[in-house]
């Protein structure tokens, strides 16, 4: 991983954030000593366009579910190097954990970061089978998750959009649209302590609670 040549990142807005970053970087450095996988894989030509793939400590698994994690940082800060400490609980399931870097503003203007996240996802979809990951197009048979920032929530929404995925040659991934919507509606139902909600009711519940709309619409 790129700890040694990681460029300086801008100061954090939250004064407590740097202590958190120092702590998770220490945990991540320690985790790398025993982690299995392939790191600093380039999915583009820019320094930031890299991913880390963590696999289970025991070999031999097939068709493993995959969790893709795009770090937070308001598109201006953060790096995949912060996230290695998260890999062990995921790979122990067993599953594959993928940590994604993307270009940051202001050096890279929007939508560069979002484009990078889609390109990274497309790379994973094309290549994860060589790590024994499940790359079948039906999202109900595997897991692609995004975390950490409002922007990545938007990626989840747009992941079913032909305008973003079709140019990358992955129209087949659109078969997951129904599965993503169903999962979102189930989440809303749990929060409402009621039955499975329709798309309209799910969206209304989110607006009532001040939450962003997702793929339930």
C-alpha positions in Angstrom: 0.0 0.0 0.0 1.0 3.6 -0.5 1.6 4.7 3.1 5.2 5.8 2.3 4.4 8.0 -0.7 0.9 9.1 0.3 0.7 12.9 -0.5 -0.2 15.3 2.2 -3.9 15.7 2.7 -5.7 19.0 3.6 -6.4 19.8 7.3 -9.6 18.2 8.6 -12.6 20.4 9.2 -13.4 18.5 12.4 -10.6 19.1 15.0 -11.0 15.6 16.3 -10.7 14.0 12.9 -6.9 13.9 12.8 -6.6 11.9 16.0 -9.1 9.4 14.5 -7.0 9.3 11.2 -3.8 8.6 13.2 -5.5 5.8 15.1 -7.0 4.0 12.1 -3.7 4.4 10.1 -1.9 2.7 12.9 -4.5 -0.1 13.0 -4.3 -0.4 9.2 -0.5 -0.7 9.2 -0.7 -3.4 11.8 -3.5 -5.2 9.8 -1.3 -5.3 6.7 1.3 -7.4 8.4 -1.0 -10.5 8.2 -3.4 -9.5 5.5 -3.7 -11.5 2.3 -4.5 -9.9 -1.0 -3.2 -7.6 -3.8 -2.6 -3.9 -3.1 -2.2 -0.7 -5.1 -3.9 -2.2 -8.2 -4.2 0.5 -10.8 -7.6 0.9 -12.5 -6.4 4.1 -14.3 -3.3 6.2 -14.9 -3.5 8.7 -12.1 -1.7 8.2 -8.8 -5.1 8.1 -6.9 -6.7 5.6 -9.3 -5.9 2.4 -7.3 -7.6 -0.2 -5.3 -6.7 -2.8 -2.6 -8.2 -6.2 -2.7 -8.3 -8.2 0.6 -9.1 -11.9 0.5 -9.7 -14.5 3.2 -6.8 -15.9 5.1 -7.8 -19.4 4.1 -7.7 -20.2 0.4 -10.1 -22.3 -1.5 -13.3 -20.4 -1.3 -15.3 -19.8 -4.5 -17.9 -17.2 -5.6 -17.2 -15.0 -2.6 -19.4 -12.0 -2.0 -17.6 -8.6 -2.4 -17.8 -5.4 -0.4 -16.4 -2.4 -2.2 -15.7 0.5 0.1 -15.2 4.1 -1.1 -13.8 6.2 1.7 -15.4 9.4 2.9 -13.8 12.8 3.0 -16.2 15.1 1.1 -14.3 14.4 -2.1 -11.4 16.5 -0.9 -9.6 14.2 1.6 -9.2 10.6 2.6 -7.5 7.6 1.1 -7.9 3.8 0.9 -4.9 3.5 3.2 -7.1 4.4 6.1 -9.4 1.5 5.5 -7.2 -1.6 5.8 -8.2 -2.1 9.4 -11.7 -2.9 8.3 -10.7 -5.8 6.1 -10.2 -8.6 8.6 -13.8 -8.8 9.9 -15.1 -8.9 6.3 -12.7 -11.4 4.9 -13.4 -13.7 8.0 -17.0 -14.1 6.9 -15.6 -15.2 4.3 -15.9 -12.3 1.8 -13.7 -10.1 -0.3 -13.0 -6.5 0.9 -12.1 -3.9 -1.7 -10.9 -0.4 -0.7 -11.0 2.2 -3.4 -9.0 5.4 -4.0 -10.3 8.2 -6.2 -9.0 11.6 -7.4 -9.7 14.4 -5.0 -10.8 18.0 -5.4 -9.8 20.7 -6.0 -7.1 19.1 -8.2 -9.7 16.9 -9.8 -13.0 18.7 -10.4 -16.4 17.0 -10.1 -17.4 14.5 -11.4 -13.9 13.1 -11.5 -14.2 11.4 -8.1 -17.5 9.8 -9.1 -16.2 8.7 -12.5 -13.3 7.1 -10.7 -15.6 5.2 -8.3 -17.5 3.9 -11.3 -14.3 2.9 -13.1 -13.1 1.1 -10.0 -16.4 -0.7 -9.7 -16.2 -1.7 -13.3 -12.7 -3.0 -12.8 -13.8 -5.1 -9.9 -16.7 -6.5 -11.9 -14.4 -7.5 -14.7 -11.6 -8.9 -12.6 -12.9 -10.1 -9.2 -13.3 -13.7 -10.5 -9.5 -14.2 -10.4 -9.7 -13.5 -6.6 -12.5 -16.1 -6.4 -15.1 -13.4 -6.1 -18.6 -13.7 -7.5 -19.0 -11.5 -10.6 -22.3 -12.8 -11.8 -24.6 -9.9 -12.8 -27.5 -10.6 -10.4 -26.8 -8.4 -7.3 -29.0 -10.7 -5.2 -26.3 -13.3 -5.4 -23.4 -11.1 -4.3 -22.9 -7.9 -2.3 -21.5 -4.6 -3.6 -21.7 -2.0 -0.8 -20.7 1.6 -0.5 -20.1 3.5 2.7 -18.7 6.6 4.4 -20.0 9.6 2.5 -23.1 11.3 1.0 -21.4 11.1 -2.4 -21.2 7.3 -2.2 -24.9 7.1 -1.4 -25.4 8.9 -4.7 -23.2 6.3 -6.4 -25.5 3.6 -5.0 -28.4 5.5 -6.6 -26.7 5.9 -9.9 -25.3 2.4 -10.0 -28.6 1.4 -11.7 -28.3 4.2 -14.3 -27.6 3.3 -17.9 -26.0 6.7 -18.5 -23.2 5.8 -16.0 -22.7 2.1 -16.4 -23.5 1.3 -20.0 -20.6 3.4 -21.4 -18.3 1.2 -19.2 -19.7 -2.0 -20.9 -21.7 -3.2 -17.9 -25.4 -3.1 -18.9 -25.7 -6.6 -17.3 -25.1 -5.1 -13.9 -28.4 -3.3 -14.3 -30.1 -6.5 -13.4 -29.4 -5.6 -9.8 -31.7 -2.6 -9.8 -34.6 -4.5 -8.4 -32.4 -6.1 -5.6 -31.1 -2.7 -4.6 -34.6 -1.2 -4.5 -35.9 -4.1 -2.5 -33.1 -3.8 0.1 -33.7 -0.1 0.5 -37.5 -0.7 1.0 -36.8 -3.4 3.5 -34.5 -0.9 5.4 -37.3 1.7 5.5 -39.8 -0.9 6.7 -37.5 -1.8 9.6 -37.2 1.8 10.6 -40.9 2.3 10.4 -41.6 -1.0 12.3 -44.1 -1.9 9.6 -44.4 -4.2 6.6 -42.5 -4.0 3.4 -43.1 -0.5 1.9 -43.9 0.5 -1.6 -41.3 2.7 -3.4 -43.5 5.8 -2.9 -44.1 5.2 0.8 -40.4 4.4 1.3 -39.4 7.7 -0.3 -41.9 9.6 1.8 -40.6 8.0 4.9 -37.1 9.1 4.1 -38.2 12.7 3.4 -40.1 12.8 6.6 -37.0 11.7 8.6 -34.7 14.0 6.7 -32.8 11.2 4.9 -31.6 11.3 1.3 -33.6 9.4 -1.3 -31.9 6.3 -2.6 -32.8 3.7 -5.1 -36.2 3.1 -3.6 -37.6 5.8 -5.9 
